[in-house]
Amino acid sequence: MAKKSGLGSNPLSWIQPTKQGISDSDSDSQIVDGKEIKVVEISKIKPDPNQPRKEINPHSADIKELAQSIKVHGFINFITVRSEEDVYIIVAGERRYTAAKIAGLKKIPVMIIDESKAPLDYALIQLEENLQRENLNTFDEADFYQRLQIEFGLQQKQIVERVGKSKAYISKMMKLAKIEPQVKEQAKEQAVPREVLFELSSLQKENQTEVWEKIKKNPTIAAVEKSKAGLTKKKPTKRKSKRPDAQLVFQALKKAVKKDNDAIFQFIPSTKVQKLLEEYGES
């Protein structure tokens, strides 16, 4: 049975930290501002494979620092989850979840959000969490906007309204999601500035790799502009018209003429027909 807590109360006051991790004084949950807060076993919490952030490095310095902070100070912000059968799926807070595992916690406090929300609502909550609190990778953000379009069927105007970004910004990010995969992977590893990525994504796909190979050691706007100026310009290939076979044309002309005039073709050689075709631009 859930306990109720009003505004201004400390929802963590009933949670006692221990050497083994965090343990609750009993198995009840608590209601804070209409949301259920509960301490659950960390083994029952699972990351959402569809969340915007695709990679979290458990060995990174910031995750290690967060793990140490959790050990010393506990959780300042809850992990937000949704209930799904006998497990809890993370909606927001996967970095804190990862740090808690590194810190060796067996149980952690979670906030369980309304299960009646649509999948799109969960996705938008995840995006907001990552953008505001956890420095989302540029490509992961771009891929998320593309997911809103493909999976949820949102038009660009609707995405703009939902996420509160400008139309120009979303347009650039959508282009970025379609950048050449090889360029994307290498640029992701190097943490290339966003403005440089925007410049790359504005190029034709066949030119993106060429420019990237030239600038990847020093990816700057100036380097992109210099490389763009030196792009290999492919000359448009002229479409060669197929020369009609003179004999075939000659035979066709014969069939087109009335039988009583057929004899005239006995005096017109096929080479003459070919010459006439060339003069009138038909070859």
DOBA-454191 format. One record per atom (N, C-alpha, C): residue in three letters; x negated, y, z negated. Coordinates in steps of 0.05 Angstrom, whole numbers, plus 5000, padded with zeros to 4 digits. Last residue first. Example, Ala and Ser with C-alpha at 12.3 -4.5 7.8 and 13.67 -1.06 7.14 Angstrom:
<rs>
ser474349554858 ser472749794857 ser474250014843 ala473648864844 ala475449104844 ala473649344844 
</rs>
This chain:
<rs>
ser459452256732 ser457652036724 ser456252116698 glu462452676749 glu463952446740 glu462152226730 gly460753156774 gly460453116745 gly461952876734 tyr460753206828 tyr463153306814 tyr463153236784 glu455852976842 glu456253256847 glu458653376832 glu456852436828 glu454852596813 glu455252896817 leu460652306866 leu461352286838 leu459352456821 leu457652356913 leu459952526909 leu460752536879 lys454051936906 lys453152206908 lys455352406902 gln457451496908 gln455951546884 gln455051836883 val459151526962 val461151556940 val459751626914 lys454351426987 lys455551686991 lys457651736969 thr453450896973 thr451551096963 thr452751376966 ser457350627001 ser457750656972 ser455850866961 pro459150947064 pro457550767048 pro457850827018 ile464450977104 ile463351127081 ile461750927064 phe466650687144 phe464650877152 phe463551047129 gln470450387121 gln468450237135 gln466150427143 phe474250727105 phe472250657086 phe469950487098 ile477850767146 ile475950997143 ile473650917124 ala481350347144 ala479050327162 ala476950537158 asp485550487114 asp483450327102 asp480950317119 asn490050727129 asn487650897129 asn485150747118 asp493850347124 asp493450447151 asp490950627153 lys494150257069 lys492950057086 lys492250167114 lys492250817028 lys494250657044 lys492850477064 val487850756973 val488550876999 val490550687014 ala486550486929 ala488250716926 ala489250836952 lys482950106945 lys485650006937 lys487550236935 lys478550436954 lys479750286976 lys482550196970 leu477350596903 leu478250786923 leu479650656946 ala475450116882 ala477850236871 ala479050446890 gln470850036912 gln473049846915 gln475649966904 phe467850476893 phe468550456922 phe470850266927 val467250336841 val468750576848 val469650566877 leu464049886847 leu466649856834 leu468450096841 gln459450106871 gln461049906886 gln463849876874 ala457550446831 ala458450556857 ala460250356872 asp459250456765 asp458150296786 asp459350376813 pro458451056728 pro460250856741 pro458750706763 arg454351126673 arg454551176702 arg456350966715 lys456551356612 lys455951116628 lys456451176657 ser453651906582 ser455951786595 ser455051556612 lys450551966522 lys450151916550 lys452651776562 arg450752446476 arg452152206484 arg451852176514 lys445052666443 lys447052706465 lys448252446473 thr444252726375 thr443752556399 thr445952606419 pro441753276342 pro444153126349 pro443652966375 lys435853206305 lys437153316329 lys439553146336 lys434953296238 lys435553096259 lys437053226282 lys430053596202 lys432553646217 lys432953446239 thr427653466140 thr427453386168 thr430153426182 leu426854026097 leu428253776105 leu428053716134 gly424654476076 gly422954296092 gly424254036100 ala428354716045 ala427454856069 ala425854676087 lys428754356003 lys431054386021 lys430254516047 ser424054465976 ser424354205990 ser426654216010 lys425154965955 lys422954935973 lys423154675989 glu429554845922 glu429855035944 glu427655005964 val427154495885 val429354405902 val429554585927 ala423554845860 ala422554605875 ala424654495894 ala426955205836 ala425155295857 ala424055065874 ile429454875798 ile431054995820 ile429255075843 thr425354285785 thr426254555779 thr427954655803 pro422053755767 pro424753815776 pro425754085767 asn416653495780 asn417153765770 asn419853865779 lys417152995799 lys414953045779 lys415253325767 lys421253035836 lys421752885811 lys419552925790 ile421053265886 ile421153445863 ile421153295836 lys420852885927 lys418953115927 lys418853265901 glu424952545915 glu422252435916 glu420152655915 trp429352895923 trp428652805896 trp425752695895 val429552955978 val428853185962 val427953095934 glu430952425993 glu428552556004 glu427652795987 thr435752345966 thr433452185958 thr430852315968 gln438952735992 gln438552745963 gln436052585955 asn439952656046 asn437852836038 asn437152836009 glu444252316050 glu441752226062 glu439352406055 lys448252626025 lys447152396012 lys444452306023 gln447153336028 gln448153096040 gln446852856027 leu447253705965 leu446053615990 leu447553376002 ser449353785916 ser450553945938 ser449353865965 ser446253505881 ser448853385888 ser450253545911 leu442053855873 leu441653605886 leu444253485897 glu444554255843 glu443354325869 glu442954065886 phe445953975797 phe448054095814 phe446954155842 leu440853865777 leu442553645786 leu444853745804 val439254365762 val437754225783 val439454005795 glu442754465721 glu442854635744 glu441454515768 arg441354085682 arg443854065696 arg443954225721 pro434653815681 pro436554035676 pro439054015693 val433653125668 val433353345687 val435453555680 ala431852665638 ala433452885626 ala433053145643 gln429552215659 gln427852455656 gln429252685643 glu433651855664 glu431351785647 glu429652025641 lys436752105702 lys437852065675 lys435552005655 ala433652075748 ala434152345736 ala435152315707 gln434051525758 gln431451645752 gln431751915738 glu439651465767 glu438251315746 glu435651445738 lys440551825810 lys441951855785 lys440451715762 val437551615852 val436951885842 val438151915814 gln440351135858 gln437551135852 gln436651395840 pro445651325872 pro445151165848 pro442151165839 glu446951985893 glu445751725900 glu444951575875 ile452952255863 ile450152285872 ile449052005877 lys457952295843 lys457652145868 lys454752165879 ala457952615799 ala458652335795 ala458052165820 leu457253115822 leu454952985809 leu455452685804 lys462353235838 lys460253185859 lys457953035846 met464453315788 met465553105804 met463653035827 met461753775772 met461253515757 met462353285773 lys463754155806 lys460854085807 lys460353815794 ser469054155789 ser468454095817 ser465554015820 ile468554335737 ile469554065742 ile468853975770 tyr466854865747 tyr465154685732 tyr465954395738 ala471055095775 ala468455075788 ala466654865774 lys475155075736 lys475454915761 lys472754875775 ser472755015668 ser473455165692 ser473654985716 lys475954615617 lys473654715631 lys474554855656 gly479854345588 gly479254615581 gly476754725594 val481853845597 val479253855582 val478454145576 arg486853925622 arg486553735599 arg484053785583 glu485954275664 glu487854345643 glu487454175618 val482353985695 val481654245686 val483354325662 ile485553545708 ile483153505692 ile482253775679 gln489353795741 gln490153675715 gln487853625696 lys486153925784 lys487454145769 lys488354045742 gln484653425803 gln482653595792 gln483853825775 gln489452935780 gln488353105801 gln486353295787 leu489052285752 leu489252575748 leu488052725772 gly489051725748 gly490451855770 gly490852155767 phe486251415713 phe488751535703 phe490251705724 glu481951225745 glu483551045727 glu486251155719 ile480351685776 ile480851415788 ile482651245771 gln480252135742 gln481452155768 gln482151875779 leu477551955697 leu480252075694 leu481652085720 arg472751805722 arg474551595711 arg477351705707 gln470552305733 gln471352135755 gln473151905746 tyr469552455681 tyr471552605696 tyr472452445720 phe465652075669 phe468152065654 phe470352225670 asp461452215701 asp462751955706 asp465451945692 ala459952685675 ala460952695703 ala462452435710 glu458152485626 glu460452675627 glu461652675655 asp453952185643 asp456152055629 asp458652225630 phe450652595663 phe451752395682 phe454052245669 thr449352885616 thr450753015638 thr452052805657 asn450752615551 asn449152615575 asn450752725599 leu453252995496 leu453752795517 leu451852835541 asn452653165439 asn450853225461 asn450953015484 glu456253085396 glu454152885401 glu452552925427 arg460353455388 arg458653365366 arg456153215373 gln463053605434 gln462753795412 gln460653715392 leu462853165469 leu461953425478 leu461353615455 asn464752735438 asn462052725449 asn461052995458 glu469952905425 glu468052835404 glu465252845415 glu472252965476 glu471953205458 glu469853145437 leu472152425493 leu470652635508 leu470152875490 gln475652185456 gln472852105458 gln471152315472 ile480352445469 ile479252475442 ile476352405442 leu481052245520 leu480652525517 leu479452595489 ala482051705509 ala479851775525 ala479052065522 tyr486851725480 tyr484451625467 tyr481951715482 asp490251915521 asp489752075497 asp487251995482 leu490151485556 leu489051735565 leu488451915541 pro492951085527 pro490051055532 pro488751315541 ala497451425481 ala496851295507 ala493851275511 lys499151265413 lys497951445433 lys497351285459 ser500750945373 ser502750985395 ser501551165417 glu497250925332 glu497050715352 glu498950755376 asp493951465305 asp496551365313 asp496251165336 ile487751255273 ile489551445286 ile491951305297 ile484351165215 ile485851025235 ile487951215247 met477951285196 met480551415198 met482051285221 val473750915151 val474750985178 val477351135176 pro467950775114 pro470550895115 pro471350975144 ile464750125116 ile464750405120 ile467550515121 lys460649585092 lys463249705095 lys462950005100 lys455249495094 lys457049265100 lys459949365105 leu449449825118 leu452049835104 leu453849605113 gly444449895140 gly445049645125 gly447649645110 ala442850285173 ala442650335144 ala443350095127 ile444550065220 ile441650085215 ile441150125185 lys449950145214 lys448949875216 lys445949865210 ala450150705214 ala451050555190 ala450050265190 ala448550815266 ala446850895244 ala447550745218 thr453050625293 thr450450505299 thr448550565276 tyr456950985272 tyr457250695269 tyr454550545272 arg455051465292 arg455151415262 arg455451125256 arg455751365346 arg453051415336 arg452951375306 glu461351315349 glu459751085354 glu456851125345 gly465651685341 gly463651635320 gly461851395324 ala472151525362 ala470051725359 ala468251655336 val474351015369 val475251235386 val473151455386 ile472850345363 ile471950615357 ile473050805378 ile477649885341 ile476149985364 ile475450275359 tyr477949365296 tyr478349655299 tyr476449755321 val481748745296 val479248905296 val480049195299 asp486148425304 asp484748405278 asp482148555277 glu489648865344 glu489748595333 glu488248585306 glu486949455336 glu487549275358 glu487348985349 ser487150115315 ser487449835307 ser488249675332 arg482150595326 arg484850505331 arg484950205325 val478151075289 val478650815303 val481550785309 thr472851495272 thr475651475280 thr476151225296 ile468951555216 ile469051435243 ile472051405249 phe468752185180 phe469651905185 phe469151815213 asn463252555157 asn465452535177 asn466152245181 ile459752415118 ile460952675117 ile463452685135 phe458051845083 phe459351945107 phe460552215102 gly451751895046 gly454251765053 gly455451895078 his446852095032 his449152255027 his451852125033 val443051665041 val442751855018 val445451995011 lys444851385085 lys443951235061 lys443951415037 ile445751795121 ile448051635111 ile447351485086 ser440451955130 ser442352135118 ser444751995106 gln438551495156 gln437351575130 gln439251765116 ala441651515202 ala441751285185 ala440751355157 leu439851995225 leu442651975216 leu442951735197 glu434651845237 glu435052065218 glu437952055207 lys435651455276 lys434251385251 lys434651595229 ile438051775315 ile439651565302 ile438351475276 asp433752115329 asp436152225317 asp437952025303 ala429951755350 ala429351905326 ala431852005312 ser432351115373 ser431751395377 ser431451535350 his434050605370 his431250655361 his430450945364 pro438950555392 pro438750525363 pro435950585352 asn441550945440 asn439050815434 asn438750795403 ile447150855476 ile446250965450 ile443750805442 glu450450985537 glu448050865523 glu447551015497 lys455151225552 lys454550955561 lys452250825546 arg460351605530 arg457451565526 arg456751275532 pro465951515538 pro464351665557 pro461351625554 gln468250825531 gln467751095520 gln465851245538 asn469450315544 asn470150525563 asn469650805553 pro468249975502 pro466549955527 pro467150175547 asp467950185438 asp469750185461 asp468050185486 pro465349765385 pro465149995403 pro467149965427 lys468849515328 lys467649465354 lys467549725371 ile469049255263 ile469149495280 ile467649445306 lys468248845230 lys470848855243 lys471149095261 ser463448925206 ser463548715226 ser466248705241 ile464349285167 ile463249385191 ile463349185214 glu470549275133 glu468049145138 glu466949225166 val473249915113 val473349655126 val470649535130 val477250365079 val474550255080 val474649965091 lys481450855109 lys481050585098 lys478150505099 ile486551315120 ile483751275115 ile483351015100 glu491451545163 glu490651335145 glu487651305144 lys494352195163 lys492551995175 lys491651795155 gly497052595137 gly498552425155 gly496852215169 asp493152805102 asp494352975123 asp495652805145 val491552175085 val490552445083 val491552605107 ile492751595051 ile493851775071 ile492852055066 gln488751015042 gln489651275032 gln490651445055 ser489250305027 ser488450535044 ser489550785031 asp486749824980 asp488750004991 asp487550205010 ser483249494953 ser483549444982 ser485649624995 asp479049884910 asp481049684915 asp481449664945 ser474450164913 ser475250074887 ser477549874888 asp469949974965 asp472250114956 asp473149994929 ser463050094977 ser465149914969 ser467550074960 ile457650145020 ile459950285008 ile462050085001 gly451649815001 gly453149975021 gly455350125007 gln448549604963 gln449149434986 gln450649595008 lys448549984925 lys445949924938 lys446449764963 thr454450394936 thr452850194922 thr450250144937 pro459250914927 pro456950804941 pro455550604923 gln466250874923 gln463850874907 gln461450764923 ile471851254937 ile469851074949 ile467251094933 trp475151634919 trp475651364909 trp473751154921 ser473552094945 ser473152074916 ser473551794905 leu474452194997 leu472352004991 leu471951954961 pro478152595002 pro478952325009 pro476952115004 asn479353084958 asn477052944970 asn477852664976 ser484453564973 ser483353344957 ser481053224972 gly486353935009 gly484454024989 gly483353804972 leu492753645016 leu490653825026 leu488853915003 gly493753004982 gly494553254993 gly492253415004 ser494652314992 ser492852524983 ser493652784996 lys497251684974 lys497551934987 lys495652144975 lys495551004989 lys495751224970 lys495951484986 ala498950445017 ala497250675021 ala497750884998 met498349765000 met500050005000 met498250255000 
</rs>
